[in-house]
Each structure stands twice: as structure tokens, then as C-alpha cells.
């Protein structure tokens, strides 16, 4: 990769597959969790009913 082609600081890739409602919001929760994350990366996930699981990839 060419020197200087990366942005400084953190980068977020948001794939809006689902609308996740909650208080606080999903992104707010992820930002707060990232501050405590030693690994430097974070994945958001949610629980779904077993009957709906065929519509989703599984971890």
C-alpha cells in the first residue's frame, strides 16, 4: 500500500442490513465499547428468534 494512502485514526464500515432500535442506540453502544476494546476491532451482533434465523448468517 502506498505511504500516506490511509486516513489517520479510526475508521467505521457500516453495512445497514437491519434497523436495530434501542436506548442507547446501537452505534452509541459500539463507540463506547470500542473505547474499552484492546483488540482494536469490534463487530455488532443481535439475537434473533430461532424461527427467523434462516434469514441471517450465523456466528
Buried (B, 14 or more C-beta within 10 A) or exposed (E): EEEEEEEEEEEEEEEEEEEEEEEEEBEEBBBEEBEEEEEEEEEEEEEEEEEEEEEEEEE
